[in-house]
């Protein structure tokens, strides 16, 4: 195996592990947004606490529809 191949394979494996961790943590954050939005916390507060935009939080956790 060449040095280039070894380095690229190692970097690809590292990226794969990082992506899996990101996906897991992203799903957990999204679940929290949905949970707390349902409990009445607004997207502006959650955006400020998380560093995300208000629009992104509102898209992930829209307000509950009234009947």
TAJOBEL-V648347 format. One record per residue. N is the residue number from 1. RES is the residue in one small letter. SS is DSSP state (helix for helix, strand for strand, loop for the rest). PHI is phi in radians with two decimals (999 if undefined). OMEGA is omega in whole degrees, -180 to 180 (* if undefined). Layout:
{{N;RES;SS;PHI;OMEGA} {N;RES;SS;PHI;OMEGA}}
This chain:
{{1;x;loop;999;180} {2;x;loop;-1.40;177} {3;x;helix;-1.07;180} {4;x;helix;-1.07;-179} {5;x;helix;-1.09;179} {6;x;helix;-1.06;-179} {7;x;helix;-1.10;-179} {8;x;helix;-1.19;177} {9;x;helix;-1.09;179} {10;x;helix;-1.12;179} {11;x;helix;-1.13;179} {12;x;helix;-1.13;178} {13;x;helix;-1.13;179} {14;x;helix;-1.10;179} {15;x;helix;-1.10;180} {16;x;helix;-1.06;178} {17;x;helix;-1.14;179} {18;x;helix;-1.12;180} {19;x;helix;-1.13;179} {20;x;helix;-1.09;179} {21;x;helix;-1.14;178} {22;x;helix;-1.06;-179} {23;x;helix;-1.04;179} {24;x;helix;-1.12;-178} {25;x;helix;-1.21;177} {26;x;helix;-1.12;179} {27;x;helix;-1.10;179} {28;x;helix;-1.15;179} {29;x;helix;-1.13;178} {30;x;helix;-1.05;179} {31;x;helix;-1.10;177} {32;x;helix;-1.15;177} {33;x;helix;-1.01;-179} {34;x;helix;-1.11;-179} {35;x;helix;-1.04;-176} {36;x;helix;-1.31;174} {37;x;helix;-1.14;178} {38;x;helix;-1.14;179} {39;x;loop;-1.58;173} {40;x;loop;1.77;177} {41;x;loop;-1.37;-176} {42;x;loop;-1.40;-180} {43;x;helix;-1.15;179} {44;x;helix;-1.13;178} {45;x;helix;-1.11;-178} {46;x;helix;-1.12;177} {47;x;helix;-1.12;180} {48;x;helix;-1.09;-178} {49;x;helix;-1.23;-174} {50;x;helix;-1.73;-176} {51;x;loop;1.47;178} {52;x;loop;-1.58;176} {53;x;loop;-1.48;179} {54;x;helix;-1.07;-179} {55;x;helix;-1.11;-180} {56;x;helix;-1.14;180} {57;x;helix;-1.10;-180} {58;x;helix;-1.12;178} {59;x;helix;-1.22;-180} {60;x;helix;-1.24;-176} {61;x;loop;-2.24;180} {62;x;loop;-1.17;178} {63;x;loop;-1.11;177} {64;x;loop;-1.13;179} {65;x;loop;-1.41;177} {66;x;loop;-1.46;-177} {67;x;loop;-1.34;*}}
